[in-house]
Amino acid sequence: MRIRELTLRPFRNFAAIRLNFAADYALVFGPNGRGKSNILEAISYLSIGKSVRGAKDTQAVPHDEEFFDIQGQCTDGRHEQQLRVFYSKKEGKKAFADASALPRVSDLLGVFRTVHFSPEDVSLVLRFPAQRRRLLDILISQSSATYLRDLQRYHRVLAQRNHLLRAAKKSDRSRADPQVMEPWDAQLIELGAQLRWHRLDALEKLRAPFRRYYDRFSPADEEADIGYQGARERELDPLRDELREVLERRREQEAQVGHTLNGPHRDDLKFSLNGESAEVYASEGQLKTVLISWKLAEARYMEEQTSRQPVLLLDDVFSELDPGRTGELLNIMDEFDQVIATTPQEPDARQEARFEPINLQK
């Protein structure tokens, strides 16, 4: 996967800009506030159809404008494709491939794959379960159309089931009507088991590269690991049975609170260092190293699943890294087909040797 050209007319702080990525390694630099992070966010839009930051589309519309327009010339190594994401406050969001409108914006997923790192993710992702679930869902959805479809269906079923539970709560019933709930329970069990199976399978494939990358950055006496919290089983039938048993056991409690208390939407991805919770015990430097290692493992996972490397988007990745870790990261980047990074400083000698500089100061 590669992006060769990016055009924004407009997007966030850019009224209009066109960037060429002729080289496979590009370093976008310039003072803070010039829009370096916005460049990487725009590229991510072409990959997942929404802000990788979790921001609303309206927030990416520049002041005094009614829309944003992102276009990119991308390739998977065999086919060139012009991708576009357009959003306006009146028309909503649309996605295009070679000028043809896609039925759904989510159809972009899997067409052009990226992995995005940002320093702000260190606190967001590693400290909040919802952000960790989002991390995993975006990763697997870029590699599996089946997972994306099941995830979308699961959330529709979950919304309807929660509606029925809220109705039971308002009517002061001890539990929702079993006959009404049964078809929604059946769908939640089947889809929930499928999602958990895919997540557990992905984590099993991610564990080895994640630990390998962390080892390259960190002292020999530190051991990182990842785990899944929410499901005890590993195979589909036991996963279905487990979810069915929990739904039955917690029916009265769910009617009292008015929402579904168990399922993939409540599960958690856990990072640990030497057997202890990273979010509780790790330093900021360790947390950043954990997330960088995870992102590199994401890229390896996508390559394994699709036979194509994603584009690595690394926002301000060199900040607060000591020279040894910076050098190791630069060596690792050589293993990837395309890397687009940002930094607020002018490139140093080591960066100049690897990257084509793109100056946003001009």
C-alpha positions as CSV (number, residue, x, y, z in Angstrom):
1,M,0.0,0.0,0.0
2,R,1.2,3.5,-0.8
3,I,-0.2,7.0,-1.2
4,R,1.4,9.1,-3.9
5,E,-0.6,12.3,-3.7
6,L,-2.9,14.0,-1.2
7,T,-5.1,17.0,-2.0
8,L,-7.1,18.9,0.6
9,R,-9.7,21.5,-0.6
10,P,-10.3,22.4,2.3
11,F,-9.7,20.4,5.5
12,R,-9.2,21.7,9.0
13,N,-6.6,24.5,8.9
14,F,-5.9,24.0,5.1
15,A,-7.8,26.1,2.6
16,A,-6.1,24.1,-0.2
17,I,-2.9,22.0,-0.3
18,R,-1.4,19.3,-2.5
19,L,1.3,17.1,-1.2
20,N,3.4,14.6,-3.3
21,F,4.8,11.5,-1.6
22,A,7.2,10.4,-4.4
23,A,9.5,8.8,-1.9
24,D,8.4,5.9,0.3
25,Y,9.7,7.6,3.4
26,A,8.4,11.2,4.1
27,L,9.0,13.4,7.1
28,V,6.5,16.3,7.4
29,F,8.0,19.0,9.6
30,G,7.2,22.5,10.8
31,P,6.2,24.4,13.9
32,N,3.2,23.3,16.0
33,G,0.0,24.6,14.7
34,R,0.9,24.3,11.0
35,G,-1.2,21.2,10.5
36,K,1.2,18.3,10.5
37,S,-1.2,16.1,12.5
38,N,-4.1,17.1,10.2
39,I,-2.2,15.7,7.2
40,L,-2.0,12.3,8.8
41,E,-5.6,12.5,9.9
42,A,-6.7,13.3,6.3
43,I,-4.8,10.3,5.0
44,S,-6.5,8.1,7.7
45,Y,-9.9,9.4,6.4
46,L,-9.2,7.8,3.1
47,S,-8.5,4.5,5.0
48,I,-11.3,4.2,7.5
49,G,-13.8,6.9,6.4
50,K,-13.7,8.9,9.6
51,S,-11.4,10.7,12.0
52,V,-8.8,8.5,13.5
53,R,-8.9,10.9,16.4
54,G,-12.5,10.1,17.1
55,A,-13.5,13.7,16.2
56,K,-16.8,14.5,14.6
57,D,-16.8,15.3,10.9
58,T,-18.0,18.8,11.6
59,Q,-14.9,19.5,13.6
60,A,-12.8,18.9,10.4
61,V,-14.6,21.6,8.5
62,P,-12.6,24.8,8.4
63,H,-14.1,28.0,9.9
64,D,-16.3,29.9,7.5
65,E,-16.6,26.8,5.3
66,E,-19.5,24.3,4.8
67,F,-17.5,21.2,3.8
68,F,-14.2,19.4,3.6
69,D,-12.8,17.5,0.6
70,I,-10.0,14.9,0.9
71,Q,-8.6,13.2,-2.2
72,G,-5.7,10.8,-2.5
73,Q,-3.9,8.9,-5.3
74,C,-3.3,5.4,-3.8
75,T,-2.0,2.1,-4.9
76,D,-1.9,-1.5,-3.6
77,G,1.1,-2.3,-5.7
78,R,-1.0,-3.5,-8.6
79,H,-3.8,-1.0,-9.1
80,E,-3.8,2.8,-8.9
81,Q,-6.9,4.3,-7.4
82,Q,-8.2,7.8,-6.7
83,L,-10.0,7.8,-3.3
84,R,-12.1,10.7,-2.0
85,V,-14.0,11.6,1.2
86,F,-16.3,14.5,1.0
87,Y,-18.4,15.9,3.8
88,S,-20.8,18.9,3.9
89,K,-23.1,20.0,6.6
90,K,-26.0,19.8,4.2
91,E,-25.3,16.6,2.3
92,G,-23.5,14.6,4.9
93,K,-20.5,12.3,4.1
94,K,-19.8,10.5,0.9
95,A,-16.9,8.3,-0.3
96,F,-15.7,7.8,-3.8
97,A,-13.3,5.4,-5.6
98,D,-12.2,6.5,-9.1
99,A,-15.1,9.1,-9.1
100,S,-17.7,6.5,-8.4
101,A,-19.7,6.9,-5.3
102,L,-19.5,4.0,-2.8
103,P,-22.8,2.7,-1.4
104,R,-21.5,3.3,2.1
105,V,-18.6,5.3,3.5
106,S,-17.5,2.1,5.4
107,D,-16.9,0.4,2.1
108,L,-13.5,2.3,2.1
109,L,-12.3,-0.1,4.8
110,G,-9.9,-2.5,3.3
111,V,-9.3,-0.6,0.1
112,F,-6.4,1.5,1.4
113,R,-5.0,0.4,4.7
114,T,-3.1,2.5,7.3
115,V,-1.8,2.3,10.8
116,H,-1.8,5.6,12.7
117,F,0.2,6.5,15.8
118,S,-0.3,9.7,17.8
119,P,1.2,10.7,21.2
120,E,-2.3,11.7,22.4
121,D,-3.3,8.1,22.0
122,V,-1.0,7.1,24.8
123,S,-3.4,8.5,27.4
124,L,-6.6,8.0,25.4
125,V,-6.1,4.4,24.3
126,L,-4.1,3.0,27.2
127,R,-6.3,4.4,29.9
128,F,-9.9,4.0,28.5
129,P,-11.5,0.6,27.7
130,A,-13.7,2.1,25.0
131,Q,-10.7,3.5,23.1
132,R,-8.9,0.1,23.4
133,R,-12.0,-1.6,21.9
134,R,-12.1,1.0,19.1
135,L,-8.4,0.3,18.5
136,L,-9.0,-3.4,18.0
137,D,-12.2,-2.9,16.0
138,I,-10.6,-0.6,13.4
139,L,-7.7,-2.9,13.0
140,I,-9.7,-6.1,12.4
141,S,-12.3,-4.2,10.2
142,Q,-9.5,-3.1,7.8
143,S,-8.6,-6.8,7.4
144,S,-11.9,-8.5,7.4
145,A,-15.2,-7.4,5.7
146,T,-17.0,-10.1,7.7
147,Y,-15.9,-8.6,11.0
148,L,-17.0,-5.1,9.9
149,R,-20.4,-6.4,8.8
150,D,-20.9,-8.3,12.0
151,L,-19.8,-5.4,14.1
152,Q,-22.3,-3.1,12.4
153,R,-25.1,-5.6,12.8
154,Y,-24.2,-6.2,16.5
155,H,-24.5,-2.5,17.3
156,R,-27.9,-2.3,15.6
157,V,-29.1,-5.4,17.6
158,L,-27.6,-3.9,20.8
159,A,-29.5,-0.6,20.2
160,Q,-32.8,-2.4,19.8
161,R,-32.2,-4.7,22.8
162,N,-31.4,-1.7,24.9
163,H,-34.5,0.0,23.8
164,L,-36.6,-2.9,25.0
165,L,-34.7,-2.9,28.3
166,R,-35.4,0.8,28.8
167,A,-39.0,0.1,28.2
168,A,-39.0,-2.6,30.8
169,K,-37.4,-0.3,33.3
170,K,-39.9,2.5,32.7
171,S,-42.8,0.0,33.2
172,D,-41.2,-1.2,36.5
173,R,-41.2,-4.8,35.3
174,S,-38.7,-7.1,37.0
175,R,-37.6,-8.4,33.6
176,A,-38.3,-7.7,30.0
177,D,-40.8,-10.0,28.2
178,P,-38.9,-13.2,27.3
179,Q,-40.9,-13.7,24.1
180,V,-40.0,-10.2,22.9
181,M,-36.4,-10.4,23.9
182,E,-35.7,-13.9,22.5
183,P,-35.0,-13.0,18.9
184,W,-32.8,-10.1,19.9
185,D,-31.0,-12.3,22.4
186,A,-30.3,-14.9,19.7
187,Q,-28.8,-12.4,17.4
188,L,-26.7,-10.8,20.2
189,I,-25.4,-14.2,21.2
190,E,-24.5,-15.2,17.6
191,L,-22.9,-11.9,16.6
192,G,-21.3,-11.4,20.0
193,A,-19.6,-14.8,19.8
194,Q,-18.4,-14.1,16.3
195,L,-16.9,-10.8,17.3
196,R,-15.2,-12.2,20.4
197,W,-13.8,-15.1,18.3
198,H,-12.3,-12.7,15.8
199,R,-10.8,-10.5,18.5
200,L,-9.2,-13.4,20.3
201,D,-7.8,-14.8,17.1
202,A,-6.4,-11.4,16.2
203,L,-4.8,-11.0,19.6
204,E,-3.2,-14.4,19.4
205,K,-1.6,-13.3,16.1
206,L,-0.6,-9.9,17.4
207,R,1.0,-11.2,20.6
208,A,4.3,-12.4,19.2
209,P,5.2,-9.3,17.0
210,F,4.0,-7.0,19.8
211,R,6.4,-8.6,22.4
212,R,9.2,-8.8,19.8
213,Y,9.0,-5.1,19.0
214,Y,8.7,-4.1,22.7
215,D,11.9,-6.2,23.4
216,R,13.8,-4.2,20.7
217,F,13.0,-1.0,22.5
218,S,13.2,-1.9,26.2
219,P,15.6,-3.3,28.8
220,A,15.9,-7.1,29.0
221,D,14.2,-7.3,32.3
222,E,10.9,-5.9,31.0
223,E,8.3,-8.2,29.4
224,A,5.2,-6.8,27.8
225,D,2.0,-8.8,27.0
226,I,-1.6,-8.3,25.8
227,G,-4.7,-10.0,27.0
228,Y,-8.5,-10.0,26.5
229,Q,-10.9,-9.4,29.3
230,G,-14.6,-10.4,29.0
231,A,-14.5,-13.9,27.6
232,R,-13.2,-17.1,29.2
233,E,-13.7,-19.3,26.2
234,R,-11.8,-19.5,22.9
235,E,-14.0,-21.5,20.5
236,L,-17.3,-20.4,18.9
237,D,-19.7,-22.9,20.5
238,P,-18.4,-22.3,24.1
239,L,-18.4,-18.5,23.4
240,R,-22.1,-18.7,22.4
241,D,-22.9,-20.8,25.5
242,E,-21.0,-18.4,27.8
243,L,-22.8,-15.3,26.4
244,R,-26.2,-17.1,26.6
245,E,-25.6,-18.1,30.3
246,V,-24.6,-14.5,31.3
247,L,-27.6,-12.9,29.5
248,E,-30.0,-15.3,31.3
249,R,-28.3,-14.8,34.7
250,R,-28.4,-11.0,34.5
251,R,-31.9,-10.4,33.0
252,E,-33.4,-8.8,36.1
253,Q,-30.4,-6.6,36.6
254,E,-30.5,-5.5,33.0
255,A,-34.2,-4.6,33.4
256,Q,-33.3,-2.5,36.4
257,V,-30.5,-0.5,34.7
258,G,-32.1,-0.4,31.2
259,H,-29.2,-1.6,29.1
260,T,-27.2,-4.7,28.1
261,L,-24.5,-5.5,30.7
262,N,-22.4,-8.1,28.9
263,G,-21.0,-8.6,25.4
264,P,-18.2,-7.4,23.2
265,H,-19.2,-3.8,23.8
266,R,-18.1,-4.2,27.4
267,D,-15.0,-6.2,26.9
268,D,-11.5,-4.9,27.3
269,L,-8.0,-5.2,25.7
270,K,-5.4,-5.2,28.5
271,F,-1.7,-4.3,28.2
272,S,0.7,-5.5,30.9
273,L,4.4,-5.1,31.9
274,N,6.0,-7.9,33.9
275,G,2.5,-9.2,34.7
276,E,1.2,-5.9,36.1
277,S,-1.3,-3.6,34.4
278,A,0.4,-1.1,32.2
279,E,-2.3,1.5,32.6
280,V,-1.8,1.5,36.3
281,Y,1.9,0.9,36.8
282,A,3.8,1.9,33.7
283,S,5.6,5.3,33.2
284,E,4.7,7.6,30.4
285,G,7.8,6.4,28.5
286,Q,6.8,2.8,29.0
287,L,3.3,3.5,27.8
288,K,4.5,5.2,24.7
289,T,6.8,2.3,23.9
290,V,3.8,-0.1,24.5
291,L,1.7,1.8,22.0
292,I,4.5,2.1,19.4
293,S,5.1,-1.6,19.7
294,W,1.4,-2.3,19.3
295,K,1.1,-0.1,16.2
296,L,4.0,-1.9,14.6
297,A,2.4,-5.2,15.5
298,E,-0.8,-4.0,13.9
299,A,1.1,-3.4,10.6
300,R,2.4,-6.9,10.7
301,Y,-1.0,-8.3,11.4
302,M,-2.5,-6.5,8.4
303,E,0.3,-7.7,6.2
304,E,-0.3,-11.3,7.4
305,Q,-4.0,-11.1,6.8
306,T,-4.0,-9.3,3.4
307,S,-0.6,-9.9,1.9
308,R,-0.2,-6.1,1.7
309,Q,1.6,-3.8,4.1
310,P,-0.4,-0.8,5.3
311,V,1.1,2.7,5.2
312,L,2.6,3.7,8.6
313,L,1.5,7.1,9.8
314,L,3.6,8.2,12.7
315,D,2.7,11.6,14.3
316,D,5.4,13.2,16.4
317,V,6.8,9.7,17.1
318,F,10.3,10.8,17.9
319,S,9.5,13.2,20.8
320,E,10.7,12.1,24.2
321,L,12.4,9.0,22.8
322,D,16.1,8.6,23.9
323,P,18.7,8.3,21.1
324,G,18.9,4.5,21.5
325,R,15.1,4.0,21.0
326,T,15.1,6.6,18.2
327,G,17.8,4.7,16.4
328,E,16.0,1.4,16.8
329,L,12.7,2.9,15.5
330,L,14.5,4.3,12.4
331,N,15.9,0.8,11.8
332,I,12.5,-0.8,12.1
333,M,11.0,1.7,9.7
334,D,13.3,0.3,7.0
335,E,11.2,-2.9,7.2
336,F,8.1,-1.1,5.9
337,D,7.1,-0.1,2.4
338,Q,5.9,3.4,3.2
339,V,6.2,5.5,6.3
340,I,4.9,9.1,6.7
341,A,6.1,10.7,9.9
342,T,5.9,14.2,11.4
343,T,8.1,16.2,13.7
344,P,8.1,19.9,14.9
345,Q,11.9,20.1,14.4
346,E,13.9,20.3,11.2
347,P,15.2,16.8,10.3
348,D,18.5,15.8,11.9
349,A,21.2,13.9,10.0
350,R,19.8,10.4,10.8
351,Q,16.3,11.5,9.6
352,E,17.6,13.2,6.5
353,A,19.4,10.0,5.5
354,R,16.0,8.1,5.5
355,F,13.3,10.6,4.8
356,E,12.3,13.0,2.0
357,P,11.5,16.2,4.0
358,I,8.2,18.0,3.4
359,N,8.4,21.5,4.9
360,L,5.2,23.1,6.2
361,Q,7.0,26.2,7.3
362,K,6.9,27.6,3.7
